[in-house]
């Protein structure tokens, strides 16, 4: 299996390290030219690839990507926490197709900020490896793992747990990926969320009525410092709100005591 590894962020680094440890070097490596967390050097080193096998790209350079990628004749593209959508020529380059890592239990949580929407909408949370099609997170599901959600969870904790579980899901699924024995389970229709929705969805109206559950879920969904929290306005001044929920034990036992 000739794999083109698209690696970004901590998950991309861990996948590159895993493949390197097991002598499964990809045919080529694609890294984010923006390199927002400064991990590209470590990702390249972990892959063990030569300079000529590494492609640095970003959204604005996507038109050139398919031409560079085609030189390596990949069977499969593996998008490990890749931040950009692939254009049609790039999607057509690998023989089998492309697999993407997405931090939600698809079809729930398509698009941006699935950790936020899971808490606000009360939908199941998890991680998914899915086939890439022309839509956004809408391709057939290959592998999934559900993550249980507790009251103490916030947008931040779900994001961290998704990072950990995504890598574990990849490790468990890799024997089947390496042999091409990859499931394809079609997704039902579902809503896709966009980044532009997040700010307004985080707004609290002080004059509206909310159930306690609705308000707590909104507050904890946006508790992800240093990112902005939930917010409200009063007399032209904007205020941010976060919440800290801690479990204090079983209520029956406390009452008995």
C-alpha positions, 0 to 999 in steps of 0.5 A, spaced: 500 500 500 503 506 497 500 511 502 500 519 501 500 521 508 497 528 509 500 530 516 498 536 521 498 538 528 499 533 534 495 527 531 499 528 524 505 527 528 503 521 532 501 518 525 508 519 522 511 517 528 507 510 528 509 509 521 516 510 522 516 506 528 513 500 524 517 501 518 511 503 514 514 509 511 509 513 506 510 514 499 510 521 500 509 526 506 504 532 505 505 538 510 501 544 512 505 550 509 503 554 514 505 550 520 501 554 525 504 549 531 511 549 529 511 541 528 513 540 521 520 539 522 518 533 527 513 530 522 518 530 517 523 527 521 519 522 524 517 520 517 524 518 515 523 521 508 527 524 504 526 532 502 524 530 495 518 526 498 516 532 502 510 536 499 509 543 503 502 546 501 496 550 503 489 552 501 492 557 496 497 552 493 492 546 492 492 547 484 499 544 484 498 539 489 495 534 485 501 534 480 506 533 485 502 528 488 501 524 482 509 523 481 508 518 487 503 514 485 499 513 491 494 508 492 491 512 498 491 518 501 491 519 509 489 525 512 491 526 519 488 532 522 489 535 515 486 542 515 484 544 508 479 541 503 482 537 497 480 539 490 477 535 485 484 533 481 487 531 488 481 527 490 482 523 483 490 522 484 490 516 489 487 509 486 483 507 492 481 514 494 482 518 501 481 517 508 480 523 513 480 523 520 474 527 523 473 529 531 466 527 531 461 521 531 459 522 523 454 523 521 453 528 527 458 533 527 459 535 520 463 541 519 467 545 524 467 545 532 464 538 532 465 538 540 461 545 541 455 542 537 455 535 540 454 539 547 449 544 545 445 539 541 446 533 545 448 529 540 453 523 541 460 524 540 466 520 538 471 520 532 471 517 525 475 515 519 471 516 513 472 516 505 473 523 502 468 525 497 466 532 494 462 534 500 464 536 507 465 530 512 460 526 508 463 520 505 462 513 507 464 511 514 470 507 515 472 506 522 468 510 528 469 510 536 464 513 540 466 517 546 462 518 552 460 525 555 460 527 562 457 533 565 464 535 567 466 535 560 467 542 556 469 544 549 476 543 551 476 536 554 472 533 548 477 536 543 483 533 547 479 526 548 478 527 540 485 527 539 487 521 543 482 517 541 483 519 534 490 516 534 488 510 538 482 509 532 488 509 527 492 504 530 487 499 531 484 500 524 491 500 521 492 493 519 486 493 515 488 500 512 494 497 510 491 491 506 486 495 503 480 492 507 477 498 508 469 498 510 465 503 506 458 505 510 454 510 507 452 516 511 445 518 512 443 526 510 445 530 516 446 538 517 453 541 516 456 546 521 460 552 519 465 556 522 461 563 521 455 560 525 459 559 532 459 566 534 452 567 534 450 560 537 454 562 543 450 568 544 446 568 551 440 573 551 439 575 558 432 577 557 430 570 554 428 563 558 433 557 557 432 551 561 438 549 566 440 544 561 440 548 555 444 554 559 449 549 562 451 545 555 452 552 552 457 555 557 461 548 557 461 547 550 464 554 549 469 553 555 475 552 551 481 557 553 484 561 550 478 561 545 472 566 546 467 563 551 459 564 551 457 571 551 452 576 552 451 584 551 448 589 556 448 597 554 453 596 548 458 592 552 460 585 551 461 580 556 464 573 556 462 567 560 465 560 562 463 555 567 467 549 571 462 543 573 465 538 578 462 532 580 461 532 588 459 524 589 453 521 589 447 525 592 444 519 595 450 518 599 451 525 601 444 526 604 444 520 608 451 522 611 
